[in-house]
Amino acid sequence: MKEGMIAEVVGFVGHEDTVIEGYLARPVTGEPTAGVVVLHHAPGLDPWCKEVVRRFASRGYAAISPHLYHRRGPGHWADVAAAARAEGLAKAMPNDQVMGDIAGAAAYLRAQPGANGKVGVIGFCSGGRQAFLAACDVPSLDAAVDCWGGSILPQPPDPSRPGPAPKGVIHRAPDMAMPLLGIFGNDDLNPDPEQVDEIERVLTKHGKSFEFHRYDGAGHAFFASDKPNYRQEQAVDGWERVYEFYNAHLR
């Protein structure tokens, strides 16, 4: 564990050379440092997601969370996220835009003093789906973690949500070019256990390198310690699986 870190809001070049905001934390150390791009969940770049960035810094990683709703700002993160969700996530965060922002965040981390050249990505909820797609679309990454990413498989329209349902990305599995870790709760509805089974089947069919961990008694967002869905025992074990995975592939 690293006792010292620097945490700050920075600007970096994202999709189509747009400078967007990101929350960065890096350890104060003379050791070579791997990087992690943290993709926030649908509620936005909230305090818990910033806590995740600092959590990685305390473990010796330089981490950045790109504000994927930045183009809907400026304003308080919750207001910007609400405006983005009101128009629909598919419109607010189109896949090509998000992939460009992830590639830009990875390049930013590699340019930091002491970077060891390795960068992973981790995403939660909508960010988990984006991490899955990044494992297929962003070759500058070295490892990906999907935490309960919804809509990796095609979903039926949801009348309670604006805009079209997000299109599935499972058809991109043949292009996956890096190891993938999946963290899922067995009480989740999107993805539910049957959907996770299908994702696992497709990845196995295409000979991809992956490992999935599933937790009884946990649903969606069970890492989020500020939410009712938080499950301490399962979250503690899940975080250890994440650290082990990144230590193996980024150190």
C-alpha positions in Angstrom: 0.0 0.0 0.0 1.2 3.5 -0.9 0.7 6.1 1.8 1.3 9.2 -0.5 -0.5 10.1 -3.6 -1.4 13.1 -5.8 -5.1 13.4 -6.8 -6.3 16.1 -9.2 -8.6 17.0 -12.1 -6.7 17.1 -15.3 -7.4 17.6 -19.0 -6.4 15.2 -21.7 -6.9 14.7 -25.4 -9.8 12.3 -26.1 -11.9 11.4 -29.1 -11.4 13.6 -32.2 -8.8 15.7 -30.4 -11.3 17.0 -27.9 -9.8 18.0 -24.5 -11.9 16.4 -21.8 -11.8 16.3 -18.1 -10.5 13.4 -16.1 -9.9 12.6 -12.4 -6.3 11.4 -11.9 -4.6 9.9 -8.8 -1.0 8.6 -8.8 1.2 7.3 -6.0 4.2 9.2 -4.8 6.9 6.6 -5.6 10.1 6.1 -7.5 9.0 2.7 -8.8 7.8 2.0 -12.3 4.0 2.5 -12.4 1.3 0.8 -14.4 -1.8 2.6 -15.3 -5.6 2.0 -15.0 -8.4 3.7 -16.9 -11.5 3.7 -14.7 -14.8 3.9 -16.5 -17.6 5.4 -14.3 -21.0 3.8 -14.1 -24.2 5.3 -15.6 -24.8 7.7 -12.6 -21.6 9.5 -13.6 -18.2 10.4 -12.3 -19.5 10.5 -8.7 -17.6 10.5 -5.4 -17.5 6.7 -5.3 -15.8 6.5 -8.7 -13.2 9.0 -7.6 -12.7 6.8 -4.6 -12.0 3.9 -6.9 -9.3 6.0 -8.7 -7.6 6.8 -5.4 -7.9 3.1 -4.3 -5.8 2.1 -7.3 -3.2 4.9 -6.5 -3.0 3.4 -3.0 -2.1 0.1 -4.6 0.7 1.7 -6.7 -1.1 2.4 -9.9 -1.6 5.6 -11.7 -5.3 5.8 -12.5 -7.6 8.2 -14.4 -11.3 8.3 -14.8 -12.4 10.1 -17.9 -15.5 12.2 -17.5 -17.5 10.4 -20.3 -20.3 13.0 -20.0 -17.9 15.9 -20.3 -19.4 17.1 -23.5 -22.7 17.6 -21.8 -21.1 20.0 -19.2 -20.1 22.2 -17.6 -21.8 21.8 -14.2 -22.0 19.6 -11.2 -21.3 16.0 -12.0 -24.8 14.9 -11.0 -26.5 17.6 -13.2 -24.3 16.7 -16.2 -25.0 13.0 -15.7 -28.8 13.6 -15.4 -28.7 15.6 -18.6 -26.8 12.8 -20.4 -29.2 10.1 -19.2 -32.2 12.1 -20.2 -31.2 11.9 -23.8 -30.2 8.3 -23.6 -26.8 6.7 -23.0 -26.4 5.5 -26.5 -26.6 9.1 -27.7 -24.7 10.7 -24.8 -21.9 8.1 -25.0 -21.6 6.6 -28.5 -19.2 3.7 -28.7 -16.7 5.4 -31.0 -16.5 8.5 -28.8 -15.9 6.4 -25.7 -13.3 4.2 -27.3 -11.5 7.4 -28.4 -11.6 8.8 -24.9 -10.3 5.5 -23.5 -7.4 5.5 -25.9 -6.6 9.1 -25.0 -6.7 8.4 -21.3 -4.3 5.4 -21.8 -1.9 7.6 -23.8 -2.0 10.2 -21.0 -1.1 7.6 -18.4 1.8 6.3 -20.5 3.1 9.8 -20.8 3.4 10.2 -17.0 6.8 10.2 -15.4 7.8 6.7 -14.3 5.1 4.9 -16.3 6.0 1.3 -17.0 4.1 1.3 -20.4 1.3 -1.1 -19.2 -2.3 0.2 -19.0 -5.5 -1.7 -18.0 -9.1 -0.6 -18.1 -11.9 -1.3 -15.6 -15.5 -0.4 -15.9 -18.7 -0.6 -13.8 -22.3 -1.0 -15.1 -22.3 0.9 -18.4 -18.6 1.2 -17.9 -18.3 -2.6 -17.8 -19.9 -2.9 -21.2 -17.4 -0.2 -22.4 -14.5 -2.1 -20.9 -15.6 -5.2 -22.8 -15.7 -3.3 -26.0 -12.4 -1.6 -25.3 -10.8 -5.1 -25.0 -11.8 -5.5 -28.7 -11.3 -2.0 -30.0 -8.4 -0.3 -28.1 -5.2 -2.2 -28.9 -3.1 0.1 -26.8 -4.6 -1.5 -23.6 -3.1 -4.6 -22.0 -5.9 -6.0 -19.8 -9.6 -5.3 -19.2 -12.0 -5.8 -16.2 -15.7 -5.8 -16.7 -17.7 -5.3 -13.4 -21.3 -6.3 -14.0 -21.4 -4.7 -17.5 -25.0 -4.5 -18.7 -26.2 -4.9 -22.3 -23.2 -6.8 -23.6 -25.9 -9.0 -25.0 -28.8 -7.3 -26.9 -31.6 -6.2 -24.6 -35.3 -5.6 -25.3 -36.4 -2.0 -25.3 -37.0 -0.5 -21.9 -40.0 2.0 -21.9 -38.8 3.5 -18.6 -35.6 4.7 -20.3 -35.2 7.4 -23.0 -33.8 6.6 -26.4 -33.1 3.2 -28.0 -31.8 0.3 -26.0 -28.0 0.0 -26.1 -27.0 -2.5 -28.8 -25.2 -5.6 -27.7 -21.4 -5.8 -28.2 -21.0 -9.6 -27.9 -20.6 -9.9 -31.7 -17.2 -8.2 -31.2 -15.9 -11.0 -29.0 -13.8 -12.5 -31.9 -11.7 -9.2 -31.9 -10.9 -9.4 -28.2 -7.1 -8.9 -28.0 -6.3 -9.0 -24.3 -7.2 -10.9 -21.1 -10.5 -10.1 -19.6 -11.7 -10.4 -15.9 -15.4 -10.4 -15.2 -17.0 -9.7 -11.8 -20.7 -10.5 -11.5 -23.4 -10.8 -8.8 -25.8 -13.7 -9.1 -28.7 -11.5 -8.1 -28.2 -9.1 -10.9 -30.8 -8.6 -13.7 -28.6 -7.1 -16.4 -26.5 -9.2 -16.7 -28.4 -12.0 -15.1 -26.7 -15.4 -14.6 -28.0 -16.8 -17.9 -26.5 -13.8 -19.7 -23.2 -14.3 -18.0 -23.3 -18.0 -19.1 -23.8 -16.9 -22.7 -21.0 -14.4 -22.6 -18.7 -17.1 -21.2 -19.9 -19.5 -23.9 -19.1 -17.1 -26.7 -15.6 -16.2 -25.3 -14.8 -19.9 -24.8 -15.9 -20.6 -28.4 -13.5 -18.0 -29.7 -10.6 -19.1 -27.5 -10.3 -15.9 -25.6 -8.3 -15.5 -22.3 -10.8 -14.7 -19.5 -11.8 -15.5 -16.0 -15.2 -14.8 -14.4 -16.0 -14.6 -10.7 -19.7 -14.8 -9.6 -21.0 -14.0 -6.2 -24.1 -15.3 -4.5 -26.1 -12.8 -2.4 -24.9 -9.9 -4.6 -26.6 -7.9 -7.2 -25.8 -4.9 -9.4 -23.2 -2.4 -8.1 -22.2 -4.5 -5.1 -18.8 -2.8 -4.9 -20.4 0.7 -4.3 -19.9 1.2 -0.6 -22.2 4.3 -0.6 -25.1 2.4 -2.1 -27.7 0.0 -0.6 -26.5 -2.7 -3.0 -23.1 -2.8 -1.3 -22.1 -6.3 -0.1 -18.9 -6.1 2.0 -17.8 -9.8 2.0 -18.3 -10.2 -1.8 -16.8 -6.8 -2.6 -13.6 -7.5 -0.5 -13.1 -10.8 -2.4 -13.9 -9.2 -5.7 -11.3 -6.4 -5.2 -8.7 -9.0 -4.4 -9.5 -10.7 -7.7 -9.0 -7.4 -9.5 -5.7 -6.7 -7.9 -4.4 -10.2 -8.6 -5.4 -9.9 -12.3 -3.7 -6.5 -12.7 -0.6 -7.6 -10.8 -0.3 -10.5 -13.3 -0.9 -8.6 -16.5 0.4 -5.0 -15.8 3.3 -5.3 -13.4 
